[in-house]
Amino acid sequence: MLFRARPLLLPLMAFALASAPVRAEEGMWTFDNLPTKKLQAAYGWAPDQAWLDHVRLSVLRFPGGSGSFVSRDGLVLTNEHVGRGWLQRVSSPGADYVKNGFAAASREQEIKVPGLELMTLMAMDNITDRLAKTQVPGASEKEISKARHAEIEKIKQEMQARSGLTCEYVTLYQGGEHWIYSYKKHTDVRLVFAPELQIALFGGDYDNFTYPRHNLDFTLFRVYENGRPYTPPEHLAWTRAGLKAGDLTFVIGHPGSTKRQDTFAQMLYSRDVAIPMRLKGLERQKEALVQYGKTSPEAARQVGTQILRIENSLKALGGYWSGLKNKEAMARIEANEKAFRAKVAKDPKLQAEAGSSWGRIEAALKEARGLAKENAYVGPAHSTLLGHALALVRIAEEERLPGEKRLPEYSDTNLKSAKARLVVPAPYYPEQEAFVFTRGLEEAARELGPKHPFVKAMLCGKSPAEVAKTAVTGSKLGDPEVRKALLAGGKQAIVESRDPMILLAKKLDPLSRAIRRKQEERVHSVISEHAAHIAKARFAVFGKNTYPDATFTMRLTYGPVAEFPANGTLIQPFTTFGGLFDRYDGWGGNAAGAHGGAWALPQRWLDKRGALDPAMPFNFVHKVDIIGGNSGSPVVDRKGELVGLIFDGDIDMLPGNFFYDDTANRGVSVDARAIIHALERVYGATALAAELTGK
């Protein structure tokens, strides 16, 4: 799964957007600024507008990942690991769809997944010039930020009223450009098929972020509208020819976040403060869940998916961190920034506009260091119910305020969605909630000290265990109907509520707001404003012949199926079904139970071994530039046909959060042929395979 932390195996070729040319396969390109001339020169072909519209309307955004329409009846393809949390949501002690998989025998058996929303990108509008008119010369960063947010909300309201779509504000090039992306939201999504965890995650944690791989990491959902399968305007046709080494591939998806355009000071902050604190928090969460999982088999089932997700995040962050700790790479990035700043200094106009911006960002980061610990521990993250309670308290307060004074997440255009999220039914386990809440309060007390306002307000002299037990057992917020009633009752209902989680949230809210206000005024608004100045200077010096950092918005990246050097040899471009069973046999099979059964196989795969073609491709690697959020992205060929499904990357692409290394940067994908072969010969899902292939 995307992504894992390991020591870098090859010399890094650090890249700074400020002064280095973009390499052939590098780039997470927006659809308005594709390198078509480069593509044409390198491969003798480039996509036209019809091709781009086809793939854009076929691709979907999942929560935390990507997917695509793959049939005219609204069938959706993504990774098993992207869908895993939603599989867990519809599972039960008697029906564990994560462990055992799921296959709907008919459309009537497809399971509706509460809360799952998918998004199709319908339009992209550049609002940079309109926002520029809101800036008043001499205004402070705080005033500029406030005016900009007010205008953005106004634009979103206008566009949503006109189109009926869900409009999101998007910043590109660190504030150099501002856009509105408009989405069609799909809210009736049903589970159709998922393989067993053991084949989707074959090799487990050991093989994660490595290659060769043998993972059938896919899941199928279906979008419905008005109770009937949805007919998307476009969908991806399944390949009939398949891939071979050297073939050009395209990945279209939603890479989550990169920081390649950060200043050197921002990278140092990530290295020294932000990433270490995040790693520490994740380790704490994992340890609490592991301990709770040991209390019973049912507890282990409840937390299994959460632990896998945290482990993946730990490896991703560790990989990012390894790049920032590479002295040679960081020296090159620092040198590139110095060269860029020297170019700015030579131009009086650019120097006046952006010359001081690096220093202002450094000063803001010093403020951020002082606020980092409070940001990490003062909040509702210790408890799901406390998160619900704080949202209820804030919504009741925010909707009574004029729009310009609200928190951004509770603006008019966002309020409806915020309320909808609160009332989505989801599994709730009181014992787990109390256990994890206790651990969170214990750590906050330990890190912040007994005299900190948050600790005093939450504990009131009592032990974390006592506070957590009383709040969880006395709260009714685990019931979505109770949350719905409190929303309907508004401010009065919150004032009158004696729910212990609501009472805790009322204490937390002013503390959280105060910290947030400091962050916004001293850190966020300053960095946002001056990053935009630097971005405009970058445009002036180098032009717009590059791509912006990832922002969980649709991007296209491309490159060929390609082997790569490692361990003193060349790593093959394809793995096979025969290789899967070789790996299984080499570890002694299921009976051996090596390393917790990481290379075990589901019994049905062993039963069907003789029916499988050992030469059939299983996974492949290709030279594409991806990051977390690309999981579930379709891989297409020049025809726009689906040839694979991104699910991971190799070790050496992990530092790609901060810079690109073109030596061994690879994406790892499930081969489209493997999906059909498994559906037909292992699962007997011939009707589903026929729907995918159009037969």
Summary of the structure (lengths in Angstrom):
residues: 695
radius of gyration: 25.3
end to end distance: 31.3
largest distance: 75.2
contacts: 2380
relative contact order: 0.19
helix: 52%
strand: 15%
